[in-house]
Every structure is written in structure tokens, then in C-alpha cells.
Amino acid sequence: MIKSSQKKYSGLYRIASPQLCWLTAIFLGLYFENANAQAQEEVHIQCNQQTCLAGDTLWWKGYVIEGNQFSKSSTNLYVELFTDSGRMIGHYLFPVIKGQTIGQVVLPDSLASGVYWLRYFTKFGAASGPPCLTEIPISVFHERDKDIVMMKQKTRAKPVIDTALVVLNADTLDTGENGYNSWRIRIKDTSVYHYSISVTDLDCLPLGNKFFGPSETNTRSPGASGYSTDTAYLQYAGTVSRENGRKIGAKQDLLVMLVKDSTVLLNRVIPIGTNGRFMLGGLFFFGKADLLYQLNTTAPDAKNIRIDLDPYSSAPFHIPNGWVKTDSSLTNRKSHAVTADQLPTIQSKGRQLKEVEIKGWKSPRRELDHTYTSGEFSEPAMYAFDLRSETHYDLGAYLRSHLPGFTGGYSSIDTPRYLGDPKRLLFYVDEQLRTWDELENDLADVAYIKAFENSFIGDDPFTKWKTGVGGFAFKGGGAFKIPVQSTPMVIAIYSRKGKDVKQIPGLNFIAIMGYNPIFRYNQADNRPPVVLWSPLQDSNNTRIRFNNHTAIKHFRITLTGFNDEGREIEYTTVLPKEN
């Protein structure tokens, strides 16, 4: 595979797929159906810290609540970083899955000491105006300001302890350096809660650790003219025109392909409106990709067009009165804020790999495993399918025909089942977790599919949070124990690469940005004042374990979240107990 800053696409391509057009119509229908909805939506955020050393990573968990339940409308959360004067210096985008989202913001080490603002909102909230936005003040400092920031405030408010709903039992409590702690947490309510847990050094946190919602109470619902929402994850809208600026004729379709790292993520035909407008929805990818396009015709001028995507527009920024004065513990000094073009960027570097000539016969399955799989995915599989020469199936039809026990999956909204159970299927594309509605139906760019039962690959909170599948636990005593959940069937799908990649037909292209990457949190990376951050809790009885990075006088434990009925839980306490 060759990665290069120079890319060239040449040739001509035409596709007409009724299934893809039908799926596009579904996404458009969902979009306009939700555009007529009138419901209140709020974003609630818990950060693992609010006082950060420049260069730190700030982690957060978000909940999008609509009425009294997790939102089923918005699928995108917008995050912005502002200076104290209101200048935006960072913009981020994260997916919302079943009303919940997690992410992080890397604070550049070039930021001057001072107060900055993180703002969280959905498009629905932005349409409602500033009162529906969630804004959080963040104090950033450098080592030279450490004594000022770490100075304990004499007027620190004691945390509110909700003993009526949450019980915490400390099996071990060790405040010494590298001390081991094991605590049990129980929520008395029998309904299922989704929540995050943070443990911080109380004496290093003059700002405390809060649960933030909308900045002001707002009971207004936006009018239809100002309403906007995300219902199909990433959506791009824009205008198609000829290179000379003339309008596109009526009843034209636009052929688009999305290519990332030499992998075709989708090819789709979408209609162009009479005013040249188009919308491409239902995308789910991280980082930068190339959007290839031309008119869906064999005419010689099919590529003689250009598309202009709608620019990102941010809602007006405002600072709630009094927050900076009461919450800031930094001295008042001139801020030397960085601009957006000074923020660090990640550049992809690549090199051309030399082709290796293999002499002798090799099993096609072993060759595919060697080329495409790694780790646990390289283990022997019950079913393995070589699709490099397959052209007659879509994904759902292929699995129904070749994988015994697989049913359903006739469209992106028809959740498939394995042996009658929809919660026994885990899908991975190039060993990255995906849900069924995120998969492309076309097999043209698939080289290899493996299907095997495995309880360990999906046994982590992130997988269970995103798919509802997984969990590896037993019940029973003695030598005989019975699995609590059935073993998931893992379906690993591998995109073509190297010599298996089909020549990409020539299309115009522009670069577009998807979601910001979601990093997996590593407890070994904790830096003061953070001791533990666990954002994906969904059990009413849980245990947290950690080692202190330094000697700590008091731990501050914060638990925040919601149950499925929209009931909020916020619990904060201190160990050892303060007098």
C-alpha cells in the first residue's frame, strides 16, 4: 500500500443501484421526518478533570437526553474549545450511540495559563440558541504556575453525598504512594443506569469535579424554520455545478465514492435537486478520507463538474456571567491564545512496500490470514470465505447463503440474527468494531470474511456500549459453571489491500473529515489530579480497582449518569471522610 500526499484518479465509472438509491431515500426520509419533530434535547457532560496541565488529555462522557429518555434523534456531538475572550481554537466531532458518547480533547502544550471553555452541543441544541448549549470552564496551567493552581481553597464546598441511592464500600483504603484500592459501588435502584466514575485527588482540585448540563434553563422548542438535527451520523450537504458555474440539468444523479487509505468505504448514487443541492448521509468513519464524484452517466462531460460542501457554522459563543470569577483559581494575566492554524496536526506518513515474490503453492486461506488478520482474529475459523473474485452478492445475501444460522440483514435497518438471537453477532471491518447499520452492503471491495465464535474479542465495555453484545461471565459454584450469555459469533470483514485492490476508476475528488478518533483510556496514563476514569459503566453493582500515582490525603469519588427512563444520578463523596 502506498500513502502519498499526491493522489491521481483517472478514467470513467458508472453505477446504477436501486438498493443504494432506496437506502439513500430512507436516510432522506428520516432526516425530513425528524425535521418536523418538536422535542427538547439536552447535553450533559462529566469531565475527568477541570484543572489541567498544558498538554494534558481531558477525557469526558456525554449523555444526550430528549424529554425523559436517551435521544433517538441526534447522532453527532459537536465539541468546541474557546479562549476566555471567545475565540474558537479547536473544533471536534464525535458519534452519539443510543444517546451516549465518549471522547477526549488533547490540550496543546502551547496554550497559555488561563481559563478556557469547552462547549458541547447537537445541531438541535444549536438551533435552539445559546441557552441550550453546555459550556464548561477549564483552567490550564504550566509547571511555573503549579503552586498557584494546587493551592487549596479555604472556602471549598463539601460534596453532596447521595446515600439514599448509592452505597460505596471500601474493601481496601490505602492513601500511600502506589497504594492499592478496591471499592464496591452499588446503586439501590433496580432500573439499569449508564454512568461514569471518576476518582481524583481532592487537594489538587480547586475547581472540583462537576456534572454539567445546559448553561441555562430553557423550555423553548425551536421553530421548524430553525430546526436542524443529525439522524444518520455523518451528513454532508452541498451544491453541484458545472466547472464554468452553470447549473446542472434536471433529473441528474451524482455518483460518489468514499476512499480512505486505499480502501473504498462506499459507492452510492444520490439525486441532485432542481437547485443543484444534494445530501450525502449515513456515513461513519474517522479521520480524513477522499470523496470521489462525477455525474452518474457515460457522457463525456460527466466529470466536468464541481461540488461545494456547506461550510461548518458555529452558534454564537457566550460566557455565563460569574463563572470565571467564582471558579478560576489562576492569577489574572495576559492570555497569549493560539490560533487554530497553530494547533498540532497529525500527518500521515507512508512508504512503498516492496513486492515479495512467493514461490511454491500456498493455501488460499492461509495466504489471506497472513495478509489480512492479526492477533486473535488470525485464529482458525469455523467459516472463512475468499471474496476476491466474488461479484454477485450483497453482504446480507452472501451471509444468509454461506453462514448457517444467519438470518435477516435485508437492509441496513434490518438487524440480522444468528440462531434467532440479534445479540449474538459482532461485526468487525478490518478488525475495527462496527454495527450492522454502519456496514456497506456492496461486496466489491471485500477480500475476505471470517466467521467464528469467540467470547473474548468482544469482552470489553466499549463493545457492549456500542452494540449491546458481549460479556463473558459464569454463574454457578464449584467446578461446574454455566455461561451467563451465549458466545457471540464474530464476523470479521477485510477490505481489499495491496495487489487485491481493484483499480479505482477516475473521478474528481476532495478531502473531507469524519469523526475525531476516540482513544481507549489507559489507567497507566493517569496524571495528577486524576486517579481513575471509568466512563462506560452499566452495572448497578460494580467494583473499581486502582493504584495511587502518589501519596494522596483525600480521594474524591464522583458518579454521574442516567437510567433508561431519563432519571439522573449524581453521587459525590470523599474518602477518607473529612471531619
Residue pairs with C-beta under 8 A, 6 or more apart in sequence:
1 261
1 262
1 350
1 353
1 497
1 498
2 262
2 350
2 352
2 353
3 261
3 262
3 348
3 349
3 350
3 351
4 350
7 290
7 509
9 292
9 504
9 505
9 506
9 507
9 508
9 509
10 506
11 503
11 505
11 506
12 294
12 298
12 302
12 303
12 505
12 506
13 255
13 257
13 294
13 505
13 506
13 507
14 255
14 296
14 297
14 298
14 302
15 255
15 267
15 269
15 296
16 269
16 296
17 268
17 269
17 442
19 394
19 411
19 441
20 267
20 268
20 269
20 441
20 442
21 269
21 270
21 271
22 411
23 268
23 282
23 411
23 412
23 441
24 268
24 269
24 270
24 271
24 281
24 282
26 411
26 412
26 413
27 231
27 232
27 281
27 282
28 279
28 281
30 231
30 232
31 231
31 232
31 235
31 279
31 281
34 73
34 229
34 231
35 224
35 227
35 228
35 229
36 224
36 227
37 73
37 227
37 229
38 221
38 222
39 66
39 67
39 73
39 221
40 66
40 67
40 218
40 219
40 221
41 64
41 65
41 66
41 71
41 73
41 74
41 122
41 124
41 125
41 132
42 64
42 65
42 66
42 125
42 132
42 134
42 213
42 214
43 62
43 63
43 64
43 65
43 77
43 120
43 121
43 122
43 125
43 133
43 134
43 213
43 214
44 62
44 63
44 65
44 134
44 211
44 212
44 213
44 560
44 562
44 568
45 60
45 61
45 62
45 63
45 118
45 120
45 134
45 136
45 211
45 212
45 213
46 60
46 61
46 196
46 198
46 209
46 210
46 211
46 212
46 535
46 558
46 560
47 58
47 59
47 60
47 118
47 136
47 138
47 209
47 212
48 58
48 59
48 60
48 198
48 200
48 209
48 530
48 533
49 56
49 58
49 198
49 200
49 205
49 209
49 529
49 530
50 136
50 137
50 138
50 139
50 205
50 207
50 208
50 209
50 210
51 138
51 139
51 141
51 149
51 204
51 205
51 206
51 207
51 329
51 529
52 58
52 107
52 138
52 139
52 140
52 141
53 140
53 141
53 142
53 143
53 527
54 107
54 108
54 109
54 110
54 111
54 113
54 140
54 141
54 142
55 106
55 107
55 108
55 109
56 106
56 107
56 527
57 104
57 105
57 106
57 107
57 519
57 525
58 104
58 105
58 106
58 107
58 118
58 138
59 102
59 103
59 104
59 521
59 533
59 535
60 102
60 103
60 104
60 105
60 118
60 535
61 100
61 101
61 102
61 196
61 535
61 536
61 560
61 561
62 77
62 94
62 96
62 100
62 101
62 102
62 103
62 120
63 70
63 99
63 100
63 101
63 194
63 561
63 562
64 70
64 71
64 74
64 77
64 96
64 99
64 100
64 101
64 122
65 71
65 99
65 562
65 566
66 72
66 73
66 74
66 99
67 566
68 565
68 566
69 99
69 564
69 565
69 566
70 98
70 99
70 100
70 562
70 564
70 566
71 96
71 99
71 122
72 99
73 124
73 229
73 230
73 231
74 96
74 122
74 123
74 124
74 229
74 230
74 231
75 95
75 96
75 97
75 230
75 231
75 232
75 233
76 93
76 94
76 95
76 96
76 122
76 123
76 230
76 233
76 234
77 93
77 94
77 95
77 96
77 101
77 103
77 120
77 121
77 122
78 91
78 92
78 93
78 120
78 121
78 122
78 123
78 126
79 91
79 92
79 93
79 94
79 103
79 105
79 118
79 119
79 120
80 88
80 90
80 91
80 92
80 118
80 119
80 314
80 317
81 88
81 89
81 90
81 91
81 92
81 105
81 107
81 116
81 117
81 118
81 119
82 88
82 89
82 116
82 117
82 118
82 119
82 317
83 89
83 114
83 116
83 117
83 335
83 337
84 114
84 115
84 116
84 117
84 319
84 324
84 335
85 335
85 337
86 317
86 318
86 319
87 337
87 339
88 314
88 317
88 340
89 337
89 338
89 339
89 340
89 343
90 105
90 340
90 343
91 312
91 314
91 340
92 103
92 105
92 516
93 513
93 514
93 515
93 516
94 101
94 102
94 103
94 515
94 516
94 518
95 101
95 233
95 284
95 515
96 122
97 435
97 465
97 466
100 194
100 465
102 518
102 535
102 536
103 516
103 518
104 518
104 519
104 521
105 118
106 344
107 116
107 138
107 140
108 338
108 342
108 343
108 344
110 338
110 342
111 140
111 337
111 338
112 140
112 333
112 335
112 336
112 337
113 140
113 141
113 142
113 145
113 330
113 333
114 139
114 140
114 330
114 333
114 335
115 137
115 138
115 139
115 140
115 324
115 327
115 328
115 330
116 137
116 138
116 139
116 140
117 135
117 136
117 137
117 138
117 317
117 319
118 135
118 136
118 138
119 133
119 134
119 135
119 136
119 317
120 133
120 134
120 135
120 136
121 132
121 133
121 134
121 315
122 229
122 230
123 228
123 229
123 230
124 132
124 222
124 227
124 228
124 229
125 132
125 133
125 134
125 214
126 132
126 133
126 228
126 314
126 315
127 222
127 226
127 227
127 228
127 229
128 218
128 220
128 221
128 222
128 226
129 218
129 220
129 222
129 315
130 215
130 216
130 315
130 316
130 317
130 318
131 214
131 215
131 216
131 217
131 218
131 220
132 214
132 218
133 214
133 215
133 315
134 212
134 213
134 214
134 215
135 212
135 215
135 319
135 320
136 212
137 207
137 323
137 324
137 327
137 328
139 149
139 206
139 207
139 327
139 328
139 329
139 330
141 148
141 149
141 330
145 330
145 331
148 329
148 330
148 331
149 206
149 329
149 330
150 203
150 204
150 206
151 206
151 329
152 203
152 206
153 206
153 329
156 206
156 208
157 208
158 574
158 578
159 208
159 556
159 558
159 572
159 573
159 574
160 570
160 572
161 571
161 572
161 573
162 569
162 570
162 571
162 572
164 188
165 187
165 188
165 189
165 569
165 571
166 185
166 186
166 187
166 188
166 559
166 569
166 571
167 185
167 186
167 188
168 183
168 184
168 185
168 186
168 557
168 573
168 575
169 183
169 184
169 186
170 181
170 182
170 183
170 575
171 182
171 183
171 184
172 180
172 181
172 182
173 181
173 575
173 576
174 180
174 181
174 548
175 548
175 551
175 552
175 553
175 554
175 555
175 576
176 548
176 551
177 548
177 549
177 550
177 551
178 547
178 548
178 549
179 547
179 548
179 551
179 552
180 545
180 546
180 547
181 544
181 545
181 546
181 547
181 548
181 555
182 543
182 544
182 545
183 543
183 544
183 545
183 557
183 575
184 541
184 542
184 543
185 197
185 541
185 542
185 543
185 544
185 559
186 540
186 541
187 193
187 540
187 541
187 569
189 540
189 563
189 567
189 569
190 540
191 563
191 564
191 565
191 567
192 538
192 540
192 563
192 564
193 537
193 538
193 540
193 561
193 562
193 563
193 569
194 537
194 538
194 561
194 562
194 563
194 564
195 537
195 538
195 559
195 560
195 561
195 562
195 569
196 533
196 534
196 535
196 536
196 537
196 559
196 560
196 561
197 532
197 533
197 534
197 535
197 537
197 542
197 544
197 557
197 558
197 559
198 209
198 530
198 532
198 533
198 534
198 557
198 558
199 530
199 531
199 532
199 533
199 544
199 546
199 555
199 556
199 557
199 558
200 209
200 529
200 530
200 531
200 555
200 556
200 558
201 528
201 529
201 531
201 550
201 552
201 553
201 554
201 555
201 556
202 553
202 554
202 555
202 556
202 574
203 552
203 553
203 554
204 528
204 529
205 529
205 556
206 329
207 327
207 329
208 556
209 556
209 558
209 572
211 558
211 560
211 570
215 320
216 320
231 281
232 281
232 282
233 281
233 282
233 283
233 284
233 438
234 281
234 282
234 283
234 284
234 285
234 514
234 515
235 279
235 280
235 281
235 282
235 283
236 279
236 280
236 281
236 283
236 291
236 309
236 310
236 512
237 277
237 278
237 279
237 280
237 309
237 310
238 277
238 278
238 307
238 308
238 309
238 310
239 275
239 276
239 277
239 278
239 307
239 308
240 248
240 252
240 254
240 272
240 276
240 277
240 278
240 305
240 306
240 307
241 247
241 248
241 276
241 305
241 306
241 308
242 248
242 304
242 305
242 306
243 304
243 305
243 306
247 275
247 276
248 272
248 276
248 295
248 305
250 274
252 272
252 295
252 296
252 297
253 269
253 270
253 271
253 272
253 295
253 296
253 297
254 269
254 270
254 271
254 272
254 278
254 293
254 294
254 295
254 296
254 307
255 267
255 268
255 269
255 293
255 294
255 295
255 296
255 507
256 266
256 267
256 268
256 269
256 270
256 280
256 291
256 292
256 293
257 264
257 266
257 267
257 268
257 291
257 292
257 293
257 504
257 507
258 264
258 265
258 266
258 267
258 283
258 285
258 289
258 290
258 291
258 292
259 265
259 289
259 290
259 292
259 504
259 509
260 285
260 287
260 288
260 289
260 290
262 497
262 501
263 430
263 445
263 495
263 496
263 497
264 444
264 445
264 495
264 504
265 283
265 285
265 289
265 440
266 283
266 440
266 442
267 442
267 444
268 280
269 296
270 278
270 279
270 280
271 278
272 278
278 307
282 412
283 514
284 434
284 438
284 514
284 515
285 514
285 515
286 514
286 515
286 516
286 517
286 518
287 513
287 514
287 515
287 517
288 511
288 512
288 513
288 514
289 511
289 512
289 514
290 509
290 510
290 511
290 512
291 509
291 510
291 511
291 512
292 504
292 507
292 508
292 509
293 305
293 307
293 507
293 508
293 509
293 510
294 302
294 303
294 305
294 507
294 508
295 301
295 302
295 303
295 305
296 302
303 506
303 507
303 508
305 508
306 508
307 508
307 510
309 510
309 512
353 498
355 499
364 386
365 384
365 386
368 384
368 386
368 447
368 448
368 494
369 378
369 384
371 497
371 498
371 500
372 447
372 448
372 494
372 497
373 431
373 450
373 492
373 494
374 431
375 431
376 454
376 456
376 457
377 428
377 431
377 450
377 457
377 492
379 452
379 454
380 452
381 450
381 451
381 452
382 451
382 452
382 453
383 402
383 403
383 449
383 450
383 451
383 452
384 448
384 449
384 450
384 451
385 398
385 402
385 448
385 449
385 450
385 451
386 447
386 448
387 398
387 443
387 446
387 447
387 448
387 449
388 447
388 448
388 496
388 500
390 398
390 443
390 446
391 443
391 444
393 401
393 443
394 441
394 442
394 443
395 409
395 439
395 440
395 441
395 442
395 443
395 446
395 493
396 408
396 409
396 410
396 411
396 414
396 416
396 441
398 443
398 449
399 406
399 409
399 416
399 449
399 451
399 491
400 406
400 407
400 409
403 451
403 491
405 418
405 419
405 489
406 416
406 417
406 418
406 425
407 416
407 417
407 418
407 420
408 414
408 415
408 416
408 417
408 422
409 415
409 416
409 436
411 441
412 436
412 437
412 439
412 441
413 437
415 422
415 436
415 437
416 422
416 425
416 436
417 424
417 425
418 424
418 425
418 489
421 486
423 468
423 469
423 488
424 469
424 486
424 487
424 488
424 489
425 436
425 469
425 488
425 489
425 491
426 433
426 457
426 458
426 463
426 467
426 469
426 470
426 488
426 489
426 490
426 491
427 433
427 434
427 435
427 436
427 439
427 491
427 493
428 434
428 457
428 490
428 491
428 492
428 493
429 439
429 493
429 494
429 495
430 493
430 494
430 495
431 492
433 458
433 462
433 463
433 466
433 467
435 466
435 467
439 493
444 502
445 495
445 496
445 502
446 493
446 494
446 495
446 496
447 494
447 495
447 496
447 497
447 500
448 493
448 494
449 491
449 492
449 493
449 494
450 490
450 491
450 492
450 494
451 489
451 490
451 491
451 492
452 489
452 490
452 492
453 487
453 488
453 489
453 490
454 487
454 488
454 490
455 472
455 483
455 487
455 488
456 472
457 488
457 490
458 464
458 467
458 469
458 470
458 488
458 490
459 470
459 471
459 472
460 470
461 536
461 537
461 538
462 520
462 536
463 469
463 470
464 470
464 471
464 536
464 538
465 536
465 538
469 488
470 485
470 488
471 484
471 485
472 483
472 485
473 483
473 484
473 485
474 481
474 482
474 483
474 484
475 481
475 482
475 484
476 482
496 502
521 533
521 535
523 532
523 533
523 546
526 532
526 533
526 549
527 549
528 549
528 550
531 546
531 548
531 549
531 552
531 555
532 544
532 546
534 544
537 561
554 574
554 575
554 576
554 578
555 574
555 575
556 572
556 573
556 574
557 571
557 572
557 573
557 574
557 575
558 570
558 571
558 572
559 569
559 570
559 571
559 572
560 568
560 569
560 570
560 571
561 568
561 569
562 568
562 569
563 569
